[in-house]
Amino acid sequence: MAPESTPNHDCAFLDSVITDSRVAHAESVREQYATDASPHSGRMPDAVVWPGSTDEVAAVLAAANDRGVPVTPRSGGSGLEGNAIPSAGGIVLNTAEIEHVEVSPDDLQATVGAGVVYEDLNEQLASHGLRFAPGISSSDVATIGGMVATNASGFNAVRYGETRDHVRRLEVVTADGRVVECGSGVVKTSAGYSLKDVFVGSEGTLGVVTEVTLGLVGIPKHRRAALVTFPSRAEASRAVADAIGSALVPGAIEFIDTTALTVLNAYYDDISFEEQPTLLLELHANNSGIEEDLAFAKAICEDHGMRSWDPADEAELDDIWQARRDKYPASRAYHKEWDVALVGDVVVPISRYPEIVETVSQVSEELDLLTPCVGHAGDGNLHFTPLVDPDDEEMVERAHELNERVVRKAIDLGGSSTGEHGVGIGKRKFMTTEHGPAIELMRSIKETFDPNGILNPDKVLPDA
Ligand SMILES: Cc1cc2nc3c(=O)[nH]c(=O)nc-3n(C[C@H](O)[C@H](O)[C@H](O)COP(=O)(O)OP(=O)(O)OC[C@H]3O[C@@H](n4cnc5c(N)ncnc54)[C@H](O)[C@@H]3O)c2cc1C
């Protein structure tokens, strides 16, 4: 929850730092930046700025730092853990208008402004036969700056890795307004501490990312996919653990539970899924071998009592992926008086995936909650969205208990409290359990990079 009352900050100084058209003090505008896409409570900023260049970002930060005014970086506002909520008020610094793209196809890389939207980037890259690969559900809103800041990933991480794996170089503005370059446009380097890796996933608490050089991959020549149903969620999740444990490297492998399929069927007039625990399996290849991999995957599914194997062609596949992306809005729309209480996001070692799937299901049953579940199963990631009546405090409380128990179980299983959405506000309380004494080193890093504590206060690190 955002703090209920924090002092307001006088942000009139911004008018002499950045041109009129790039700053707003009006309440109606500030209101739009009080929240993000998460169910966390919002907090009104005192001003919003949209710098158009790195120099403008630097000028705003230097002036805010001199005055001790908090600055919360923001881009698409699609965070699911309250990551971009300005908990301490002050300035929301929106990098959405830094939108340049320069592609170097021969080096398989692109240098892009922080505000470029993921889907727009991939549309531009497609003409070169290339793409930025992590594959996320919020592809039409999430920006490269936000993805770097949360180390986002999604469907395709099982084969291509998370955002971090593709970041070669960053341009970052530090809290005091210095512009620094971290990394370079090469595939490898051993030159000193990797500051870019410190900034990736730091959720705007250490610096503002203005430009990113990303490594790219080729668009695969061949795709094959199937929807596979199983007699139980346990068998479906064991099939995933077995497939990955047998060194199959799918392009994507998604788990969708029966409740999620019920929610999706209710959302659509024209699509209907069989309501059985399901895997959506997609294989990628440029050369031969894909049919053999498909047969291998099918054999593993058969070993786990597979009920049906429904191959999907390219056209059907796009619809199926759209449905998978629609799981969040479909969950929100399912019951007219209910809403999603929180978006669970845990990750465990792949061999423990069946246990975490069972935990969500058993605890939901025990707490009498309807909880659709989906997951980027191939990398051990599970999302769960308990549905509640927001006016029923006791029911909301039960949803938070579910989250608490599942997160602690994931950490016990050797996993993490968040696979991809970041810590934001919601996961701060788990950081000490997850990191132990390392949390003190993280505090030292924060103090070094942001001694006045102006950058995205009350996020990531727990209270001292
Ligand atoms: C329907 C839906 C589906 C989603 N699916 C996925 C998914 O599959 N995978 C996934 O990883 N996430 C997913 N998300 C969460 C979200 O889209 C990601 O966290 C995304 O990376 C956020 O990008 P953004 O541009 O919207 O960032 P914002 O929400 O604006 O900000 C997110 C964080 O990044 C910081 N930040 C933003 N820009 C900068 C910058 N330029 N410099 C420094 N810090 C910055 C903010 O301070 C904040 O801490 C989903 C969200 C929704 C609503």
PDBQT file of the ligand as one rigid body, heavy atoms in Angstrom, charges set to zero:
ROOT
HETATM    1  C1  LIG A 501      -1.952  -7.243 -18.930  1.00  0.00    +0.000 C 
HETATM    2  C2  LIG A 501      -0.512  -7.205 -18.459  1.00  0.00    +0.000 A 
HETATM    3  C3  LIG A 501       0.335  -8.229 -18.816  1.00  0.00    +0.000 A 
HETATM    4  C4  LIG A 501       1.674  -8.215 -18.393  1.00  0.00    +0.000 A 
HETATM    5  N1  LIG A 501       2.511  -9.220 -18.795  1.00  0.00    +0.000 NA
HETATM    6  C5  LIG A 501       3.810  -9.203 -18.445  1.00  0.00    +0.000 A 
HETATM    7  C6  LIG A 501       4.708 -10.223 -18.899  1.00  0.00    +0.000 A 
HETATM    8  O1  LIG A 501       4.343 -11.134 -19.640  1.00  0.00    +0.000 OA
HETATM    9  N2  LIG A 501       5.998 -10.141 -18.500  1.00  0.00    +0.000 N 
HETATM   10  C7  LIG A 501       6.458  -9.129 -17.705  1.00  0.00    +0.000 A 
HETATM   11  O2  LIG A 501       7.645  -9.108 -17.393  1.00  0.00    +0.000 OA
HETATM   12  N3  LIG A 501       5.626  -8.156 -17.269  1.00  0.00    +0.000 NA
HETATM   13  C8  LIG A 501       4.329  -8.155 -17.624  1.00  0.00    +0.000 A 
HETATM   14  N4  LIG A 501       3.490  -7.146 -17.201  1.00  0.00    +0.000 N 
HETATM   15  C9  LIG A 501       4.024  -6.087 -16.328  1.00  0.00    +0.000 C 
HETATM   16  C10 LIG A 501       4.614  -4.866 -17.075  1.00  0.00    +0.000 C 
HETATM   17  O3  LIG A 501       4.077  -4.764 -18.372  1.00  0.00    +0.000 OA
HETATM   18  C11 LIG A 501       6.138  -4.935 -17.106  1.00  0.00    +0.000 C 
HETATM   19  O4  LIG A 501       6.633  -4.814 -15.793  1.00  0.00    +0.000 OA
HETATM   20  C12 LIG A 501       6.805  -3.874 -17.995  1.00  0.00    +0.000 C 
HETATM   21  O5  LIG A 501       8.174  -4.165 -18.106  1.00  0.00    +0.000 OA
HETATM   22  C13 LIG A 501       6.617  -2.469 -17.471  1.00  0.00    +0.000 C 
HETATM   23  O6  LIG A 501       6.972  -1.563 -18.514  1.00  0.00    +0.000 OA
HETATM   24  P1  LIG A 501       6.383  -0.077 -18.519  1.00  0.00    +0.000 P 
HETATM   25  O7  LIG A 501       7.028   0.635 -19.643  1.00  0.00    +0.000 OA
HETATM   26  O8  LIG A 501       4.910  -0.107 -18.503  1.00  0.00    +0.000 OA
HETATM   27  O9  LIG A 501       6.974   0.441 -17.138  1.00  0.00    +0.000 OA
HETATM   28  P2  LIG A 501       6.260   1.265 -15.972  1.00  0.00    +0.000 P 
HETATM   29  O10 LIG A 501       5.080   0.524 -15.448  1.00  0.00    +0.000 OA
HETATM   30  O11 LIG A 501       6.070   2.662 -16.390  1.00  0.00    +0.000 OA
HETATM   31  O12 LIG A 501       7.418   1.207 -14.870  1.00  0.00    +0.000 OA
HETATM   32  C14 LIG A 501       7.816  -0.011 -14.324  1.00  0.00    +0.000 C 
HETATM   33  C15 LIG A 501       9.047   0.212 -13.448  1.00  0.00    +0.000 C 
HETATM   34  O13 LIG A 501      10.122   0.644 -14.250  1.00  0.00    +0.000 OA
HETATM   35  C16 LIG A 501      10.596   1.929 -13.835  1.00  0.00    +0.000 C 
HETATM   36  N5  LIG A 501      10.909   2.664 -15.057  1.00  0.00    +0.000 N 
HETATM   37  C17 LIG A 501      10.092   2.916 -16.113  1.00  0.00    +0.000 A 
HETATM   38  N6  LIG A 501      10.768   3.566 -17.059  1.00  0.00    +0.000 NA
HETATM   39  C18 LIG A 501      12.027   3.743 -16.594  1.00  0.00    +0.000 A 
HETATM   40  C19 LIG A 501      13.200   4.346 -17.113  1.00  0.00    +0.000 A 
HETATM   41  N7  LIG A 501      13.207   4.933 -18.315  1.00  0.00    +0.000 N 
HETATM   42  N8  LIG A 501      14.322   4.342 -16.360  1.00  0.00    +0.000 NA
HETATM   43  C20 LIG A 501      14.326   3.759 -15.139  1.00  0.00    +0.000 A 
HETATM   44  N9  LIG A 501      13.249   3.179 -14.601  1.00  0.00    +0.000 NA
HETATM   45  C21 LIG A 501      12.117   3.163 -15.328  1.00  0.00    +0.000 A 
HETATM   46  C22 LIG A 501       9.475   2.527 -13.018  1.00  0.00    +0.000 C 
HETATM   47  O14 LIG A 501       9.965   3.419 -12.041  1.00  0.00    +0.000 OA
HETATM   48  C23 LIG A 501       8.876   1.282 -12.387  1.00  0.00    +0.000 C 
HETATM   49  O15 LIG A 501       9.630   0.917 -11.262  1.00  0.00    +0.000 OA
HETATM   50  C24 LIG A 501       2.158  -7.140 -17.595  1.00  0.00    +0.000 A 
HETATM   51  C25 LIG A 501       1.288  -6.092 -17.268  1.00  0.00    +0.000 A 
HETATM   52  C26 LIG A 501      -0.026  -6.118 -17.685  1.00  0.00    +0.000 A 
HETATM   53  C27 LIG A 501      -0.921  -4.978 -17.313  1.00  0.00    +0.000 C 
ENDROOT
TORSDOF 0
